[in-house]
Amino acid sequence: MTSHQSTQTMKPATAAKKLGVYLQATPAEFQEGVISRAELNELQANPPEWLRELRRNGPHPRPVVAAKLGVSIAGLARGGVTEALTTEQIEALKNDLPEWLQQERATQAEVRKEAARIKEKQAEQADKPTRRRS
């Protein structure tokens, strides 16, 4: 008996998310088709010029914009950034450093600090020997 394994495919939106690019900026043939796991792996291993260009100059999806600015996606929304931004626009924001961006970066730093504190506390508790009751 032979087993038939079907090819895994994904929607363009899923593939774009995995590639870290803004779907609407990809070529029409990418947006209109389905992408197999093998095709995705090939795009990651040997990105074509359009993919390299998108990664370099954008427009970038919100998760990438947030990471480049050092804030959360919610922080972007609070700052009024709801659309994809180009690398140039991101650099302009970094240079202008508006008040909302400063506040969101400070908030993000606090969140990271608190997460590290909790992780450290959990590690300490895990290292403590458990007492047995007699």
N, C-alpha and C positions, 0 to 999 in steps of 0.2 A: 504494500500500500504506500503510495507516495503522498506527501502532504504538499498542498499548493499554498504558497505564501503570497498573499497579495501585496502589491507595492503600496507602501504608506504614502499618502498624499496629504497636502494641507492647503488651506485657502491662502491666497496671496497676502491677506492681512496678517495671518499667523506667521508666514515666512518673513514678511517685512519686519515684524516685531522681533523675530529671532535674529534677523540680520542687523537690527538697530537702525532701520531707516524709515523715513516717512513714506507710507504707501503711495500717497497721491503724487509724489515726486518720482516714482519709479516709472520705467517705460511701460507703454500700454500693453505689450505682450506679457509682461510680468503681472500686471494688474488683472488681466483677463483670463489667465490660465490657472491651472492647479500646479503645485510644485511638489515633486516627489522628494522623499528624504535624501535620495542620492543627488538630486539637483541642488538641494539646499546645501548639502555637504560640499559639493563642487563649487558653489557660489562662495562659501566660506573659505575654502582652501585656495581657490583661484578667482578672486573677485574680478569681474569684468570692469572696464573703465567707468561705466555709468555708476557702478556700486562704489568704486573707490572715490569717485567725484562726490557722490552723495554723502559718504562718510566724512570726507574732508571738508566740504563746504555747505552741506545741508541742502534744503531745509531739514532740520532734525526733529524727530518726534519729541513730545514732552518729557518722557523719561530721560532721554539723552540731554535735553536742554537743562533739566533739573540737575542732573549729575555734573554737567559742565559748569553750572553756576554754584554748585555746592548747596542746593536747597532741595526740599521735597517737592513732589508734584503738587501737593496741596498748597505749598508756599508759593509756587508759580501762580496758581489760580488766585490766591489772596493778593498777589502783586499785579494781577490783571493780565498775566500772560496766559492766553488760552490757545494760541495758534503755534504752529511749528515755527522755529526761528532758524535763520542761517548762522553759520559760524561768525560771519561779520556782525550780525545783530547781537549775538551772544558776547562777542568781544567788546562791542560798544557798551553793553550793559555793565560788563565788568569794569570798564574804564570810567563810566559815569557813576557807578556805584550808588544808585538811588537808595533812598532811606528804606524802602520796603525790602530791597535785596540785603542790606546790612542787617535788618531785623530778622529776616528769614535765615540768613547764615548763622546768626547768633542762636536762634531757636534750634536750628539743625545741630549746632555744636553741643548745645545742652542735651538734646535728645541722645546724641551719640555718647556723651559723657555718662548720662544716666544708664543707658544700655550697657556700657562697659562696667559700671558699678554693680549693676544687677548680676551680670555674668560672673564677675569676680566673687560676689557674695555666694552665688550658687555653687561655684567651684570650691569655695572654702567649706561650704556645708557638705558637699559631696566627699571632700577629703577627710572630714571628721569621722572617727570610728563610731559606729553605732553601739549604744550601750544595751546590754542584755539585762532583762529583769529576771531575777531569780524567784 
